[in-house]
Amino acid sequence: MSPSQSILRPKLPKRLWPTMGLLCCLLLPSFSVRIFGQDPAGEPTRAARDLAGGQQGAIATGSRESRDAGLAMLQQGGNAVDAAVTSMLVQSVVENRLFCFGSEVPIIVYDAKRNVVEVIVGLGAAPRLATPEWFREHRARKIQGRDDIANIVVPAFLDACLTALERYGTQTFSECAQPMLAVLRQRATLPATSDAEGGARRNNNAAGSEAMVRHHQSFLRLMERLLEAEQAAGGDRLTGLRHVSDYFYRGPIARELDAWSRENGGLLRYVDLAQHVTRIDDPLSVSFNGYTVYKCGVWTQGPYALQTLRMLEDRGMPAMGHNSADYVHLVIEAIKLAMADRDAYYGDPHFVEVPIKQMLSDEYVAMRRSLIDMERASLQQVPGDPWKMQPVLGLPPQDYKVHSGHSNDTTSCLVADQWGNVVSATPSGWGGVIATDLGLELGSRMIGLHTWEGHPSLVAPGKRPRITLTPTLVLKDGKPVMAISVAGGDQQDQTSIQVLLNRLVFGMDPLAAVRTPRFGTDHHINWFGHEPAKLGSLTVSRELNTDLDKLRQRGHDLQIGRPAASAVILTIDPATGLKQAAGDRGRFAGGY
């Protein structure tokens, strides 16, 4: 489907800007707003900090400011997409160590009006100059991590937001951007000795420094230019959204980025930006325990979670006991098999044919599940051969022998509204280089491509890197009941699988589902540094209540520590309509 085939909704009258809307709602006794997170203004009750709920809407994000902005948009009449865009724009400023404006975001949307689930492919492609030969000649055959201007792909976040607003939203870009502009104006005028909290404490990203003040001033001017482009449309919402996209991707901003890239040795050019398009994909899905679980396609790691769930279904997990040694062993061994297929086959489906239909088929799932030995941990990476419908390929996935650098840049955004719409998004950064005059930080996502021949993610002009970002949406009887988003690289879907099982198999409430101690493995190729798999590895939380000796006896290379991931969850009770949101500590949620 083309993004131009928009679903139009009546535009609601504009009331107050989001900051005022939130203030008013907090003062009106008819509203019940509950939030969790670190709030320096006071110490709320435990329930208020840990779980948010309401009949009208709910939101979970990675920062207090973005939660407040998104919740206020819901309260002033915006829908879930309007609120998600509002929240993510704020996140691009206040969470800029995790997510930058010039980066990417996969978004799963449930559109209640049409009763459909769709994926907004918020991921840019490699420039036309990005070839294996260039990286072999200039980068010693490696695509490195952060801070390399050559690693920039076309920034896709902005056009993903504009496409979402055009297709599903009710608000203008300017209306959604107001809270972000308020934050930018504050940071653009901070004295060099202060910070974003009014001097109460030093800001972690040094917002009070002179350099950061100048950066925010430049970024603010960029945003003001985009809003001026929208205003030139004369008030028509859809035309205004297209004006913003044209100004950035095919107008002055694109030409300025081209000049900056040329001057600094980058590969990005005007034509790369001008040819960018945000595609709308059908999601992949499987049935599990009477639910339908939706993920993005093979340009993300999401489908391996679906394969894992299929291998785990009907394996008697309730009888094993939650987080028992048998349960942990079974889940990890299934994850290992599915991730081996991920490492061997996934890539941009417009460049390589990925046998995902076969991977999710009954026959292939049964063959792969039969490889799980409940007495011994696997110490090999064992991809299958879905083309020939064989359980074992016989070749391990390729990897780098030398570490090439990685990072941990991701956040989350989940929103549900009073009309039944739901958004599950995982914004990420991989911020590497700032186009100084524009104040625009650009991501380094080309790290997801490689330089070896025959690999499905061999770098090529116009090819999208494969990414770990993997939002989740769950439906029951055709209606949304749960959304999950996780930050944490390769651990993202290991975490979302456990949160899903906690909820769908063991019936945990949202807070318990997302806060229960977890486990994970590095028995896979690292998707950032492309390091070899750490075969047999198993990391379990210190709080995990399980028999560690039984796991060691089965051959697991056991480590005690917290698997590196942070999750948020949003649930909807189909009977009452109650919406609840929760997350790991340091995440923020709201509901009304």
Secondary structure, DSSP 8 states (H G I E B T S, - for coil): --TTS----------S-HHHHHHHHHH-TT---EEES--TT----HHHHH-EEESS-EEEESSHHHHHHHHHHHHTT--HHHHHHHHHHHHHHHTTTT--TBSBEEEEEEETTTTEEEEEEE-----TT--HHHHHHHSTT----SS-GGG-----HHHHHHHHHHHH--S-HHHHHHHHHHHHHHHHT--TT--TTTTSS--TT-TTSHHHHHHHHHHHHHHHHHHHHHHTTTT-HHHHHHHHHHHHHTSHHHHHHHHHHHHTT----HHHHHT---EEE--EEEEETTEEEEE--TTBSHHHHHHHHHHHTTS-HHHH-TT-HHHHHHHHHHHHHHHHHHHHH-S-TTTS---HHHHTSHHHHHHHHTT--TTS---S----BTTTTBS--SS-----SS-------B--EEEE-TTS-EEEE--B--EEEEEGGGTEEEE-GGGG-B-STT-TTB--TT----B----EEEEETTEEEEEEEEESGGGHHHHHHHHHHHHHTT---HHHHHHS--EE---S--TTT-----TTEEEE-TT--S-HHHHHHTT-EEEES--S-EEEEEEE-TTT--EEEEESTT-EEEE-
